[in-house]
Amino acid sequence: MSGTGRMAFIAGNWKMFKTVAETSAFVTDLRAVVAGVKGAQVVVSPPFTALHAAAQAARGSNIEVSAQDLYWEKQGAFTGEISAAMIKEAGATYVIIGHSERRQLFGENDTIVNRKVQSAIAQGLTPIMCIGETLDEREHHETLAVLDRQIKGGLEGITSDHVATMIVAYEPVWAIGTGRNATAAQAGEAHAHIRTRLRQWFGGDAADKCRVIYGGSVKPDNIRSLIAEPDVDGALVGGASLDVKSFADIVKSSESMK
């Protein structure tokens, strides 16, 4: 744990990969490798179909489970959607909300993100709320304005106490699945800005406790430089989280840095 009191948070977002059987095998292997980790939270985020299997395989270990999305209504005629209560019943404690792929491919905006954040909190799930700019927005020097809009919109009506327990994931869209990643300095600047806004809008306690993590082509060879930045509290890992060894290496590297 760092001098800030914020324990490193490493979540693996598997996206549309891994069957139930593959999930069970992965978590079983991972729990043996990270059993000694004390200085980082370890979270896996499988597809909906494998949430229960992941939770079962992780039982009694230091691994927690997150869903990749949810729908904001409690129940109803919403074909194909999954509620927060269903996710919680399956054994997840976290849920990713507003991932850049949901925003870019499925048209989710800040209002939708906010509804999902509110639903997750109401059902006792911890949101991992994703924010970040596109390449065009960065090239037009709009990064900080975009982050401001997404923080304000996504956290509208959320109390400071709940913000303190949340995870905010900064993921520059231009670095998702592209092999490009923000430099440590770029990530550090964005994270420091996010922390400043959280302090201004939700108070010092919430800003100091809320963990802000980086997502965008995180790998074992760049995690140390990223997490060395004082306001980078962990990572939302994509492709590298699909392999037990690479994901465990990222976890262990983050533990040693915080």
N, C-alpha and C positions, 0 to 999 in steps of 0.2 A: 504494500500500500504506500502511496506517495505521501509527501509532506502535506498535501492538500486534504488527505483523508479519503480520497476517492480511489477505490480499488479498481485495477484494470478490468475492463469488460471486453471479452472477445466472443463475438457471435459469428457462427458460420451460417450463411444464407445459401441453402442448397438449390434454391430455385426449383425448376422442374426436373430434378434428378433424384434418383434412388427410390427403389421399390420398398415395400415393407420389409422383406427379407434382407435387402441390402442395408436398410436403416438399422435393423437390429444388430447385424454383424458389425457395422461401423461403430455404433455406440458401445458395443461390448468391447471392441478392440481399443477404442479411445479411452474408455474409463480406466483401463489398465495402465495406459501410458501417462495419463494426467492425474493419477490418483494422489500423487505427492504435491500437486500444485495447491498452494495456500494463498498466494498473492494475486490471483486473478479469478474472475468469474468466467466459467466456460458454458457457452450456450450453443445448442444446435437448432437449426430451423429447417426441418424437413417439410415436404408437401403435406397437405391436410391428411391424405390417406395414411401417412406414416407417423402422425403425431403420437397416437396411443402407443405404437410399437416403440418409438423413441423414448417416451416417458417410462415405459415398462423396463426397457433395457438400462435406463439411467437410474432407476430406483436405488436409493442407498449410496449413490455416488455424488461427486461434486459437479456433475453435469446437469444443466437445466435445459428446458425445451421452450422454443418459441414457435409460434405460427408465423406465416409469411404475410398474412393479410386477414381481414375480417369484414363483415358487413355490419353496419351500425344499428340496424333494427334487431329487436330481441327475437322476433319470429315473424312469420308471415309468408305471403305468396311471392317469394323471391327465389325463383328457380336457380339452383347452382350456387347459392350463397351460403356462408357459414357464419353463425353468430359468435359473439364473445363467450357466451355461456357454453356453447358446444366445444369451443376451443379449450376452455378451462376444464371442462369435464374430461376431455381427452388427455389432460395431464400437462398442458402448457401453462407457463406462468408469464411469458412475454409474448408480444405480437409486434411484428414489423408493420409500420404504417407509412404510406406515402413514398414507398421506394420509387426511385426514378423510373423504373420500368412500368410501374403502375401509373405514374404520371404521364409518361411518354406514350406507352402503348395502349393504355386503357382510359386515358383522358381524365384522370383524377386531378382535381384542383384543391386549393387550400380549404375550401368549404367542406369538401368530402373528407379530406384528411382530418379536419377538426371534428366532424361527426364521429369518425372512427376512433379518434383519441378519446373523446368523451365516453363512447360506448365501452371501450376497453377499460377505462378507469372505473366506470360504474359497475363493471362485472369483476373487478379485482385483478385485472391483467395489467402488467406494466408495459406501456407503449415504448417502442423503439421508433421514434419519429424521424423520418429521413427528409433532409433538405439539401439543396444544392443547385448550382447553376449549369446551364448548357455551355457548350464551347462558344456559341455566338454571343451569349450574355457575358462571358468572361472577356472575349475579345473587344466587346464594347464597354468594358470597365463597369459592368452592372452587377458584379458578383455580390457586393455587400448590400446593395438595394434589394436584390432577389432574396438574399438570406433574411433581411429584415421583413420582407413581405411574407415569406413562408413561416417564419417564427411567429409573427403576429397573427396570421391567419390560422395556422395550425393549432395555436395555443389559446385562441379566443375563448374566454370564459373558464379557463383552467386555473385552479387556485395555485398559489405559490407552493403550498405543501405538496401538491401532486407533481408540480414541475420538479421539485427537489428529488423525487423518487424516479423520475423518467430517465430515459436515454434519448439523447438527440444525436443522430448520425449525420455528419456532414459528408455527402458523397457528390463530388463534382461529376455531373452527368457525362462529361467528356472522358472520364477515367473509368467508367463502368464497363467491364468486359472488353476493353480496348487494348489492354496491356500498357496503356499510359497511366501514370499515377501523378498526383500532385507532388511537387517537391515537399520536403519537410517544412521548408519556409512558407510555401503557399498554404499548406495544411495548417500550420501554426498560426498564420495570420487570420485565416477564416475562423478557426476555433477560438482565438482570442476575441474576435469580433462577436461571435455568438455568445461567449461568456459575458462580454460587456453588456450586450442587449438583455440577456437574462437578468443581469444585476439591475439594470435600469428599470425593467418592466416587472420583475417578480421579486426583487430584493436580494440582498447579499447572501442570505442563508440558502435560498433556492439555487442561486448561481454557483455557490461553492459546492453544493451537494450533487447537482445534476451532472451526470457524466456525458461528455460530448466525445463521440468516437468518430473515427475516420473510416470511410468506405470508398474503395476505388482501386482495384488491382493491387490489393494488399497481398504480399508474399513474405516468406521467411526472410528474404534478403533485404526487404525494405522496412519491415515492422520496427526495427530498433531505432532507425533514424526518425521515423514518424512519431513514435511514442515517447521519444526523448523530448519532444516539444511539451512545455509545461501544461498546456491546455488540451492536449490530446490524451484522452483517458482510455483508449482501446481501439478496437477495430470491428467493422462489419465486413467479414471476409466472404468473398464469392467463390471463384473457382478453386482457390487454394484450400478451401474448407472441405472439398470433396475427397481429399486424401488424408488419411489418419496422420501420417508422419508430418506432412507439411502443416496441417492445422495445429498439431501438437507443438511443433517447433515455434509457431507464431505465439501460441499460448505461453510457452515457457520463456520466450524472449520478452514478452510483455511483462511477465511476472518479475523478471530480473531488473526491469527498467523502472518500475514504479514502487 
